[in-house]
Amino acid sequence: MLPKMLILATLLLAQSTWAELPQAVRQALRQAQVPPGAISLLVQPLDTDAASVRLAHRENEAMNPASVMKLYTTYAGLQLLGPDYVWRTRIYTTGPVRDGVLQGSLVVRGSGDPKLVVERAQALVADIQARGVRQVLGDIVLDRSVFDVSPRSEPFDDEPLRPYNVSPDGLLLNFRSVIYRFLPDPARGRATVLSEPPLAGLEVPAEVPLQGGPCNDWRSSLRADFGQPLRTAFAGSYPGSCGERHWPVAFQAPDEFAPRVLQALWTQAGGQLGGQVRLGHTPPKAQLLLEHASLPLREIIADINKMSNNVMAQQLFLTLSAEMGAPGRFEASRLRLTRWWRERFAGQAVPVLDNGSGLSRTERSTAVALGQLLQQAHQGPEAEAFVQSLAIAGVDGTTQRMRERMPQSPVIGRAWLKTGSLRDVVSVAGYVQGESGRRYSVVAIINHPNAQQARPALDQLLDWTARDLMIPETDGPQRRRQARHATR
């Protein structure tokens, strides 16, 4: 009898749990074969007290939210550093400059700038030459000691070529990735191959043959070989139907990347070098030549959240401790963010932090904790910078494809969201403007082997939240659930 009673109790509990969710969400979960125990969500209006809840389901369960963890890093950054904070790459000299010739070495001391892309690196070189340094008799020394980070022993999800596997760096140039561009020329039956940034010693085929057929797995068609970092090979062909495409690839000799980029940029700008470009440290008696400021933090977090840039998030996360004076370390940044959380959100469960990007199997948060962050962030002085950093549903960032999936939904253009995705995780968190004009904070996390198939459930939840002029779907169990949450 006991096993039957247990089975019956489990079925009754599952039915009650299903009943708490909107019908369209339940249907999408069933189609993906994801049980209700694999999803956690919380929908709250922003214009009432924090205890008010429109929908809650397993909201106190600690879940892996994937890239939604970036909300902790970016909001903490806004509060602890300020929206106008900038990183300063400093240039030093170890000797005098006479008639455009530096009688010594040039030192580039990185600050952890998360977006020192090729255009800004070129501007840095131009600034150096504008200060009168056209020839360096010694070396160009690259100092990246602002961070103390061990290289990742194994690539995340065994994808070493993915740019998201690039480790943070005190002098991160162009995300330490090479972008290959393919421009088909049907008349010649060839596709031109270009690469960026310029990299001293890198050999790339000038072109590859075109092939017919649809543009499916075009990367596999190229049969690329990146085994030799300085000699890229494409043994296959490129589908002409793809048009122009870009392929970002993490450089496979990470310690060589910044020196080779700086050498190429210095040479392109007409600079001369007597020594070599190498990694090193700033000598104690080096003289400051100039400072090169980054983009302000408010713009940096827009890239982090809209495009879900993992290495930029980790650069910011490490800056939280580096800004205190010592080299930035993950352990120290975790401590600082945890202290900040306990001061700002007393009584709420502390998120489990790893590297601040969500590219982790250990990071955890409850929907309630994320909901509290969203509520406070929307009311505080950093509200505009924080909200504007989120992707607009169906318009930009990681949410653009929502317009294809649900073109008639009122959520398109009326939600500001951060999405998350790992092999067994999908998530979303942010703000939704209802048809009534009321705004809600929304958090939803799915942890399950079929999580990717359950993404429509999150779309349906956002759609349901936006359609707040309709009669709410609240049966008995849901009303009791709301009442229980409101009394906590």
PAKOLVO-971737 format. One record per residue (C-alpha): x, y, z; residue number from 1. Coordinates in nm, 4 decimals. Each point is the difference from the previous one (the first is absolute). Layout:
<sites>
{{X Y Z} NUM}
...
</sites>
This chain:
<sites>
{{0.0000 0.0000 0.0000} 1}
{{0.2747 0.2444 0.0927} 2}
{{0.1575 0.0194 -0.3481} 3}
{{-0.3440 0.0637 -0.1532} 4}
{{-0.0687 0.2765 0.2527} 5}
{{0.3349 0.1584 -0.0791} 6}
{{-0.0680 -0.0162 -0.3717} 7}
{{-0.3441 0.1564 0.0508} 8}
{{0.1447 0.2765 0.2160} 9}
{{0.2656 0.0723 -0.2604} 10}
{{-0.2591 0.0196 -0.2765} 11}
{{-0.2203 0.2339 0.2044} 12}
{{0.2989 0.2234 0.0759} 13}
{{0.0993 0.0090 -0.3661} 14}
{{-0.3552 0.0909 -0.1033} 15}
{{-0.0066 0.2811 0.2570} 16}
{{0.3391 0.1257 -0.1207} 17}
{{-0.1086 -0.0052 -0.3633} 18}
{{-0.3133 0.1941 0.0925} 19}
{{0.2099 0.2916 0.1241} 20}
{{0.1404 0.0672 -0.3463} 21}
{{-0.1756 0.1783 -0.2905} 22}
{{-0.1487 -0.2456 -0.2472} 23}
{{0.2306 0.0958 -0.2893} 24}
{{0.3044 -0.0451 0.2231} 25}
{{-0.1254 -0.3423 0.1151} 26}
{{-0.0583 -0.1085 -0.3581} 27}
{{0.3486 0.1071 -0.1135} 28}
{{0.1590 -0.1863 0.2903} 29}
{{-0.1965 -0.3148 -0.0779} 30}
{{0.1038 0.0128 -0.3651} 31}
{{0.3644 0.0270 0.1078} 32}
{{-0.0502 -0.2800 0.2539} 33}
{{0.1177 0.2248 0.2820} 34}
{{-0.1735 -0.0525 0.3367} 35}
{{-0.1261 0.2930 0.2111} 36}
{{0.2669 -0.0780 0.2584} 37}
{{0.2687 0.1120 -0.2476} 38}
{{-0.1179 0.3610 -0.0278} 39}
{{0.0139 0.2864 0.2466} 40}
{{-0.1679 0.3329 -0.0676} 41}
{{-0.1180 0.3231 0.1569} 42}
{{-0.2039 0.2848 -0.1502} 43}
{{-0.0451 0.3138 0.2113} 44}
{{-0.1469 0.3445 -0.0751} 45}
{{0.2459 0.2853 0.0469} 46}
{{-0.2471 0.2572 0.1264} 47}
{{-0.0881 -0.1771 0.3285} 48}
{{0.1854 -0.1311 0.3014} 49}
{{0.2484 -0.2834 -0.0349} 50}
{{-0.2418 -0.2534 0.1501} 51}
{{-0.2468 0.0383 -0.2884} 52}
{{0.0148 -0.2900 -0.2428} 53}
{{-0.1874 -0.0660 -0.3224} 54}
{{0.1431 -0.3482 -0.0553} 55}
{{0.2405 -0.2139 0.1999} 56}
{{0.1177 -0.3577 -0.0430} 57}
{{0.2888 -0.1626 0.1889} 58}
{{0.1348 0.3511 0.0382} 59}
{{0.2242 -0.0846 0.2962} 60}
{{0.1813 -0.2887 -0.1716} 61}
{{0.3688 0.0570 -0.0721} 62}
{{0.0491 -0.0477 -0.3759} 63}
{{0.2779 0.0449 -0.2536} 64}
{{-0.1084 0.3129 -0.1935} 65}
{{0.2816 -0.0077 -0.2607} 66}
{{0.0707 0.3468 -0.1423} 67}
{{-0.2735 0.1641 0.2050} 68}
{{0.2715 0.0010 0.2703} 69}
{{0.1451 0.2967 -0.1904} 70}
{{-0.2713 0.2114 0.1636} 71}
{{0.1793 -0.0381 0.3333} 72}
{{0.3343 0.1015 -0.1500} 73}
{{-0.1296 0.2992 -0.1972} 74}
{{-0.2233 0.1406 0.2743} 75}
{{0.2727 -0.0419 0.2619} 76}
{{0.2384 0.1726 -0.2418} 77}
{{-0.2367 0.2950 -0.0385} 78}
{{-0.0371 0.0366 0.3756} 79}
{{0.3599 -0.0614 0.1054} 80}
{{0.1806 0.1732 -0.2887} 81}
{{-0.2590 0.2405 -0.1374} 82}
{{-0.1487 0.0242 -0.3524} 83}
{{0.2751 0.2410 -0.1157} 84}
{{0.2901 -0.2170 0.1179} 85}
{{0.2745 -0.0492 -0.2610} 86}
{{0.3005 -0.2308 -0.0274} 87}
{{0.3310 0.1761 -0.0744} 88}
{{0.2676 -0.1700 -0.2102} 89}
{{0.3241 0.1737 0.0936} 90}
{{0.3035 0.0458 -0.2238} 91}
{{0.3452 0.0377 0.1556} 92}
{{0.3499 0.0623 -0.1339} 93}
{{0.3313 -0.1189 0.1440} 94}
{{0.2162 0.2664 -0.1631} 95}
{{-0.0089 0.3441 -0.1594} 96}
{{-0.1623 0.0800 -0.3340} 97}
{{0.2188 0.1920 -0.2462} 98}
{{-0.1125 0.0923 -0.3527} 99}
{{-0.2708 -0.2664 0.0004} 100}
{{0.2304 -0.2740 0.1308} 101}
{{-0.0575 -0.1593 0.3404} 102}
{{0.3395 -0.0804 0.1535} 103}
{{-0.1384 -0.2972 0.1890} 104}
{{-0.3110 -0.2152 0.0141} 105}
{{-0.3676 0.0806 -0.0253} 106}
{{-0.2259 -0.1608 0.2627} 107}
{{-0.3731 -0.0564 -0.0523} 108}
{{-0.1581 -0.0674 0.3407} 109}
{{-0.3472 -0.1522 -0.0336} 110}
{{-0.2854 0.0973 0.2289} 111}
{{-0.2380 -0.2836 -0.0804} 112}
{{-0.1905 0.2085 -0.2586} 113}
{{-0.2774 -0.2375 -0.1136} 114}
{{-0.0295 0.1502 -0.3491} 115}
{{0.3462 0.0817 -0.1325} 116}
{{-0.1017 -0.1015 -0.3514} 117}
{{0.2161 0.0548 -0.3082} 118}
{{-0.1364 0.3485 -0.0774} 119}
{{0.0763 0.1202 0.3515} 120}
{{0.3406 -0.1691 -0.0027} 121}
{{0.0774 0.1866 -0.3227} 122}
{{-0.1030 0.3238 0.1719} 123}
{{0.2343 -0.0872 0.2879} 124}
{{0.2924 -0.0433 -0.2413} 125}
{{-0.0918 0.3305 -0.1666} 126}
{{0.0008 0.1741 0.3404} 127}
{{0.3479 -0.1350 0.0757} 128}
{{0.1357 0.1244 -0.3307} 129}
{{-0.1734 0.3354 0.0467} 130}
{{0.2067 0.0377 0.3182} 131}
{{0.3125 -0.0158 -0.2123} 132}
{{0.0958 -0.3675 0.0183} 133}
{{0.0507 -0.1336 -0.3519} 134}
{{0.2914 -0.2330 0.0620} 135}
{{0.0731 -0.2213 0.3025} 136}
{{0.3609 -0.1082 0.0362} 137}
{{-0.0856 -0.2514 0.2705} 138}
{{-0.3029 -0.2293 0.0401} 139}
{{-0.3737 0.0564 0.0185} 140}
{{-0.0857 -0.1637 0.3328} 141}
{{-0.3597 -0.1091 0.0715} 142}
{{-0.0888 -0.0016 0.3712} 143}
{{-0.3223 -0.1848 0.0819} 144}
{{0.0641 -0.0479 0.3740} 145}
{{-0.3147 0.1897 0.1037} 146}
{{-0.1704 -0.3436 0.0089} 147}
{{0.1287 -0.3190 0.1589} 148}
{{-0.1886 -0.2756 -0.1802} 149}
{{0.1079 -0.3529 -0.0817} 150}
{{-0.0844 -0.1156 -0.3531} 151}
{{-0.3039 -0.2281 -0.0202} 152}
{{0.1287 -0.3590 0.0057} 153}
{{-0.2708 -0.1321 -0.2328} 154}
{{-0.2340 0.1870 -0.2358} 155}
{{-0.3603 0.0321 0.1103} 156}
{{-0.2189 -0.2660 -0.1644} 157}
{{0.3072 -0.1201 -0.1969} 158}
{{-0.0242 0.2929 -0.2441} 159}
{{0.3546 0.1441 -0.0086} 160}
{{-0.0588 0.2095 -0.3138} 161}
{{-0.3019 0.1867 0.1358} 162}
{{0.0811 0.3599 0.1014} 163}
{{-0.1981 -0.0507 0.3213} 164}
{{0.2850 -0.2242 0.1151} 165}
{{0.2521 0.2863 -0.0093} 166}
{{0.1382 0.0585 0.3494} 167}
{{0.0033 0.3518 0.1477} 168}
{{0.3200 0.1982 -0.0391} 169}
{{0.1414 0.3206 0.1433} 170}
{{0.0750 0.1088 -0.3580} 171}
{{-0.2842 -0.1564 -0.1973} 172}
{{0.0335 0.0972 -0.3650} 173}
{{-0.2947 -0.0634 -0.2327} 174}
{{-0.1336 -0.2703 0.2351} 175}
{{0.3075 -0.2061 -0.0955} 176}
{{-0.1889 -0.1252 -0.3055} 177}
{{0.0517 0.0060 -0.3758} 178}
{{-0.3027 0.0776 -0.2150} 179}
{{0.0039 -0.1615 -0.3448} 180}
{{-0.2202 0.1618 -0.2665} 181}
{{-0.1202 -0.1846 -0.3100} 182}
{{-0.1124 0.2082 -0.3001} 183}
{{-0.1320 -0.2130 -0.2887} 184}
{{0.0595 0.1003 -0.3619} 185}
{{-0.2327 -0.2231 -0.2109} 186}
{{0.1500 0.1235 -0.3284} 187}
{{0.3386 -0.1406 0.0975} 188}
{{-0.1311 -0.2948 0.1971} 189}
{{0.2142 0.1042 0.2962} 190}
{{-0.0459 0.1632 0.3402} 191}
{{0.2524 0.2543 0.1235} 192}
{{0.1252 -0.0663 0.3537} 193}
{{0.0933 0.2903 0.2282} 194}
{{0.1095 -0.0039 0.3629} 195}
{{-0.0060 0.2509 0.2838} 196}
{{0.1864 0.1301 0.1989} 197}
{{0.3387 0.0227 -0.1718} 198}
{{0.2250 -0.2621 0.1566} 199}
{{0.3745 -0.0099 -0.0672} 200}
{{0.0935 -0.3338 -0.1577} 201}
{{-0.3541 -0.1271 -0.0592} 202}
{{-0.0487 -0.1744 -0.3356} 203}
{{-0.3578 -0.0257 -0.1319} 204}
{{-0.1085 -0.1308 -0.3445} 205}
{{-0.0973 0.2904 -0.2241} 206}
{{-0.3052 -0.1867 -0.1317} 207}
{{-0.1912 -0.3274 -0.0008} 208}
{{-0.2146 -0.1630 -0.2712} 209}
{{-0.3752 0.0470 -0.0016} 210}
{{-0.2470 -0.2852 0.0095} 211}
{{-0.3666 -0.0216 -0.0883} 212}
{{-0.2875 -0.1027 0.2212} 213}
{{-0.1632 0.1480 0.3085} 214}
{{0.1806 0.1885 0.2758} 215}
{{-0.0236 -0.2541 0.2773} 216}
{{0.3047 -0.0950 0.2049} 217}
{{0.2340 0.2245 -0.1994} 218}
{{0.2771 -0.0134 0.2584} 219}
{{0.0280 -0.3769 -0.0381} 220}
{{0.0027 0.0397 -0.3793} 221}
{{0.3187 0.2053 0.0265} 222}
{{0.1842 -0.2877 0.1740} 223}
{{0.2075 0.2506 0.1965} 224}
{{0.3215 -0.0915 0.1766} 225}
{{0.1117 0.2335 0.2795} 226}
{{0.2482 -0.2466 0.1481} 227}
{{0.2926 0.2229 -0.0933} 228}
{{-0.0874 0.3399 0.1513} 229}
{{0.1934 0.1996 -0.2628} 230}
{{-0.1026 -0.2038 -0.3030} 231}
{{-0.3746 -0.0215 -0.0574} 232}
{{-0.1098 -0.2575 -0.2578} 233}
{{-0.3352 -0.0564 -0.1777} 234}
{{-0.0088 -0.3310 -0.1861} 235}
{{-0.3672 0.0255 -0.1005} 236}
{{-0.2221 0.2544 -0.1726} 237}
{{-0.2466 0.2750 0.0872} 238}
{{-0.3720 -0.0067 -0.0959} 239}
{{-0.0662 0.2983 -0.2265} 240}
{{-0.3597 0.0193 0.1269} 241}
{{0.1299 0.1107 0.3418} 242}
{{0.0956 0.3459 -0.1224} 243}
{{0.2505 0.1783 0.2229} 244}
{{0.0629 -0.1749 0.3314} 245}
{{0.2297 0.0549 0.2985} 246}
{{0.1626 -0.2713 0.2078} 247}
{{0.1605 0.1064 0.3325} 248}
{{0.2573 -0.2505 0.1286} 249}
{{0.1921 0.0033 0.3278} 250}
{{0.3736 0.0221 -0.0755} 251}
{{0.1689 -0.3233 0.0983} 252}
{{0.3244 0.1565 0.1297} 253}
{{-0.1442 0.2480 0.2524} 254}
{{0.3305 0.1369 0.1334} 255}
{{0.1101 0.0903 -0.3528} 256}
{{-0.3153 0.1859 -0.0996} 257}
{{0.0498 0.3449 0.1568} 258}
{{0.3710 0.0239 -0.0955} 259}
{{-0.0749 -0.0933 -0.3617} 260}
{{-0.2921 0.2436 -0.0249} 261}
{{0.2012 0.2903 0.1453} 262}
{{0.2940 -0.0782 -0.2271} 263}
{{-0.2279 0.0032 -0.3064} 264}
{{-0.1764 0.3223 0.1022} 265}
{{0.3273 0.1765 0.0817} 266}
{{0.1482 -0.0959 -0.3370} 267}
{{-0.3169 0.0932 -0.1928} 268}
{{0.0092 0.3452 0.1584} 269}
{{0.3552 0.0507 -0.1261} 270}
{{0.1698 -0.0595 0.3329} 271}
{{0.3462 -0.1514 0.0257} 272}
{{0.1184 -0.2439 0.2645} 273}
{{0.3547 -0.0957 0.0888} 274}
{{-0.0924 -0.2818 0.2373} 275}
{{-0.3042 -0.2234 0.0283} 276}
{{-0.3545 0.0108 0.1335} 277}
{{-0.0131 -0.2159 0.3118} 278}
{{-0.1847 -0.0587 0.3255} 279}
{{0.1540 0.1456 0.3144} 280}
{{-0.0429 0.2423 0.2917} 281}
{{0.0252 0.3754 0.0403} 282}
{{0.3446 0.0997 0.1319} 283}
{{-0.0127 0.2045 0.3251} 284}
{{0.1597 0.3104 -0.1561} 285}
{{-0.2028 0.0027 -0.3217} 286}
{{-0.1523 0.3390 -0.0853} 287}
{{-0.3670 0.0423 -0.0835} 288}
{{-0.0481 0.1175 -0.3595} 289}
{{-0.3793 -0.0080 -0.0308} 290}
{{-0.3238 -0.1606 0.1154} 291}
{{-0.2548 -0.1459 -0.2395} 292}
{{-0.3513 -0.0140 0.1465} 293}
{{-0.2526 -0.2741 -0.0794} 294}
{{-0.3632 0.0441 -0.0840} 295}
{{-0.2056 0.0821 0.3128} 296}
{{-0.1448 -0.2841 0.2023} 297}
{{-0.3573 0.0833 -0.1073} 298}
{{0.0995 -0.0869 -0.3596} 299}
{{0.2042 -0.3024 0.1026} 300}
{{-0.2918 -0.1619 0.1851} 301}
{{-0.2222 0.0501 -0.3048} 302}
{{0.2353 -0.2266 -0.1963} 303}
{{0.0196 -0.2448 0.2896} 304}
{{-0.3751 -0.0363 0.0404} 305}
{{-0.1361 0.0552 -0.3505} 306}
{{0.2551 -0.2248 -0.1700} 307}
{{0.0660 -0.2237 0.3029} 308}
{{0.3759 0.0462 -0.0326} 309}
{{0.1590 -0.2428 0.2465} 310}
{{0.3578 0.1235 -0.0006} 311}
{{-0.1116 0.3631 0.0418} 312}
{{-0.2110 -0.1055 0.2996} 313}
{{0.3018 -0.1725 0.1533} 314}
{{0.2161 0.3081 -0.0631} 315}
{{-0.2526 0.2109 0.1934} 316}
{{-0.0311 -0.2629 0.2726} 317}
{{0.3781 -0.0033 0.0544} 318}
{{0.0082 0.3795 -0.0014} 319}
{{-0.2161 0.0002 0.3127} 320}
{{0.3032 -0.1268 0.1914} 321}
{{0.2789 0.1516 -0.2146} 322}
{{-0.1499 0.3438 0.0608} 323}
{{0.0821 -0.0455 0.3706} 324}
{{0.3741 0.0120 -0.0734} 325}
{{0.1124 -0.3642 -0.0197} 326}
{{-0.0010 -0.2147 -0.3156} 327}
{{-0.3535 -0.1058 -0.0890} 328}
{{-0.0807 -0.3571 0.1004} 329}
{{-0.3216 -0.1957 -0.0287} 330}
{{0.0057 -0.0893 0.3708} 331}
{{0.0356 0.3646 0.1058} 332}
{{-0.2738 0.1153 -0.2381} 333}
{{-0.2357 -0.2676 0.1317} 334}
{{0.0600 0.1274 0.3536} 335}
{{-0.0607 0.3620 -0.0965} 336}
{{-0.3199 -0.0725 -0.1908} 337}
{{-0.1252 -0.2237 0.2824} 338}
{{0.0585 0.2782 0.2550} 339}
{{-0.1796 0.2457 -0.2247} 340}
{{-0.2936 -0.2391 -0.0367} 341}
{{-0.0367 -0.0515 0.3737} 342}
{{0.0066 0.3749 0.0623} 343}
{{-0.2516 0.0854 -0.2740} 344}
{{-0.2255 -0.3038 0.0199} 345}
{{-0.0001 -0.1006 0.3645} 346}
{{-0.1956 -0.3196 0.0630} 347}
{{0.0105 -0.1209 -0.3609} 348}
{{0.1821 -0.3193 -0.0949} 349}
{{0.3546 0.0771 -0.1145} 350}
{{0.0612 -0.0997 -0.3638} 351}
{{0.2662 -0.2625 -0.0606} 352}
{{0.2661 0.1753 -0.2081} 353}
{{0.2799 -0.1382 -0.2136} 354}
{{0.1325 0.2325 -0.2712} 355}
{{-0.2899 0.2454 -0.0304} 356}
{{-0.0898 -0.0889 -0.3591} 357}
{{-0.2325 -0.2979 0.0414} 358}
{{0.2377 -0.2179 -0.2016} 359}
{{0.0116 -0.2443 0.2884} 360}
{{-0.1578 -0.3181 0.1294} 361}
{{0.0193 0.1161 0.3624} 362}
{{-0.1602 0.3458 0.0024} 363}
{{-0.3440 0.0063 0.1604} 364}
{{-0.2787 0.2445 0.0804} 365}
{{-0.3625 -0.0056 0.1022} 366}
{{-0.2662 0.1779 -0.2018} 367}
{{-0.0837 0.2005 0.3135} 368}
{{0.3570 0.1325 0.0282} 369}
{{0.0071 0.1004 -0.3668} 370}
{{-0.3445 0.1532 0.0378} 371}
{{0.1209 0.2125 0.2904} 372}
{{0.2984 0.1163 -0.2034} 373}
{{-0.2285 0.0985 -0.2889} 374}
{{-0.2359 0.1827 0.2329} 375}
{{0.2774 0.2005 0.1663} 376}
{{0.1892 0.0682 -0.3218} 377}
{{-0.3146 0.1470 -0.1568} 378}
{{-0.0439 0.2474 0.2849} 379}
{{0.3581 0.1077 0.0686} 380}
{{0.2146 0.2781 -0.1490} 381}
{{0.1594 -0.2448 -0.2451} 382}
{{-0.3400 -0.1063 -0.1377} 383}
{{0.0375 0.1582 -0.3438} 384}
{{0.3464 -0.1446 -0.0633} 385}
{{-0.1060 -0.3430 0.1240} 386}
{{-0.3274 -0.0256 -0.1949} 387}
{{0.1601 0.1347 -0.3185} 388}
{{0.2664 -0.2709 0.0235} 389}
{{-0.2642 -0.2707 -0.0526} 390}
{{-0.1046 -0.1327 -0.3404} 391}
{{-0.3307 0.1324 -0.1352} 392}
{{-0.2221 -0.2975 -0.0796} 393}
{{0.0039 -0.0816 -0.3708} 394}
{{0.2097 0.3092 -0.0803} 395}
{{0.3625 -0.0468 0.1013} 396}
{{0.2538 -0.2094 0.1838} 397}
{{-0.0716 -0.3623 0.0808} 398}
{{-0.3780 0.0482 -0.0331} 399}
{{-0.0200 0.0907 -0.3700} 400}
{{-0.1361 -0.3395 -0.1064} 401}
{{-0.3012 0.0420 0.2289} 402}
{{-0.1630 0.2030 -0.2780} 403}
{{0.0223 -0.3079 -0.2257} 404}
{{-0.1330 -0.2355 0.2672} 405}
{{-0.2924 0.2177 0.1158} 406}
{{-0.0521 0.2917 -0.2438} 407}
{{-0.3479 0.0902 0.1299} 408}
{{0.0873 0.0047 0.3683} 409}
{{-0.0432 0.3275 0.1901} 410}
{{0.3334 -0.0705 0.1691} 411}
{{0.1949 0.0923 -0.3174} 412}
{{0.1646 0.3373 0.0579} 413}
{{-0.1527 0.0239 0.3466} 414}
{{0.2353 -0.2094 0.2114} 415}
{{0.3578 0.0504 0.1178} 416}
{{0.1605 -0.3367 0.0546} 417}
{{0.3114 -0.1977 0.0807} 418}
{{-0.0035 -0.3546 -0.1330} 419}
{{0.2079 -0.2996 0.1000} 420}
{{0.0859 -0.3263 -0.1697} 421}
{{0.2188 -0.2978 0.0800} 422}
{{-0.0268 -0.3585 -0.1178} 423}
{{-0.2625 -0.0806 0.2669} 424}
{{-0.1129 0.3511 0.0975} 425}
{{-0.2215 0.2692 -0.1493} 426}
{{-0.0969 0.3109 0.1901} 427}
{{-0.1285 0.3530 -0.0318} 428}
{{-0.0221 0.2941 0.2378} 429}
{{-0.0916 0.3638 -0.0403} 430}
{{-0.2965 0.2298 -0.0416} 431}
{{-0.3233 -0.0310 -0.1979} 432}
{{-0.2371 0.2871 -0.0779} 433}
{{-0.3572 -0.1275 0.0162} 434}
{{-0.2738 0.1103 -0.2380} 435}
{{-0.1533 0.1809 0.2979} 436}
{{0.3100 0.2175 0.0293} 437}
{{0.1100 -0.1777 0.3158} 438}
{{0.3574 -0.1260 0.0132} 439}
{{0.1104 -0.3335 0.1493} 440}
{{0.3254 -0.1632 0.0982} 441}
{{0.0232 -0.3527 -0.1386} 442}
{{0.2361 -0.2850 0.0860} 443}
{{-0.0223 -0.3524 -0.1431} 444}
{{0.2599 -0.2776 0.0101} 445}
{{-0.0171 -0.3538 -0.1403} 446}
{{0.2592 -0.2609 0.1020} 447}
{{-0.0556 -0.3250 -0.1901} 448}
{{0.1658 -0.2089 -0.2735} 449}
{{-0.2821 0.1142 -0.2326} 450}
{{0.0341 0.3646 0.0991} 451}
{{0.0793 0.1213 -0.3521} 452}
{{-0.3200 -0.1586 -0.1317} 453}
{{-0.1944 0.1828 0.2727} 454}
{{0.0961 0.3504 -0.1117} 455}
{{-0.3562 0.0561 -0.1357} 456}
{{-0.1214 -0.0255 0.3604} 457}
{{0.2000 0.3123 0.0854} 458}
{{-0.1383 0.1773 -0.3079} 459}
{{-0.3503 -0.0878 0.1112} 460}
{{0.0660 0.1268 0.3521} 461}
{{0.1173 0.3367 -0.1350} 462}
{{-0.3035 0.0160 -0.2302} 463}
{{-0.2323 -0.0853 0.2898} 464}
{{0.1591 0.2722 0.2134} 465}
{{-0.0494 0.2634 -0.2701} 466}
{{-0.3679 -0.0936 -0.0526} 467}
{{-0.1097 0.1370 0.3350} 468}
{{-0.3246 0.1519 -0.1310} 469}
{{-0.1434 -0.3510 -0.0263} 470}
{{-0.1592 -0.1753 0.2983} 471}
{{0.2883 -0.1593 0.1953} 472}
{{0.0099 -0.3768 -0.0098} 473}
{{-0.0155 -0.0544 0.3774} 474}
{{-0.1660 -0.3134 0.1247} 475}
{{-0.0183 -0.0986 0.3641} 476}
{{0.3541 -0.1367 0.0396} 477}
{{0.1530 0.3094 -0.1630} 478}
{{-0.1916 0.2429 0.2235} 479}
{{0.1082 -0.1933 0.3076} 480}
{{0.3587 0.0044 -0.1267} 481}
{{-0.0076 0.3785 -0.0384} 482}
{{-0.1434 0.0414 0.3467} 483}
{{0.2724 -0.2206 0.1538} 484}
{{0.2766 0.1978 -0.1734} 485}
{{-0.1465 0.3360 0.1053} 486}
{{0.0145 -0.0967 0.3685} 487}
{{0.3689 -0.0954 -0.0035} 488}
</sites>
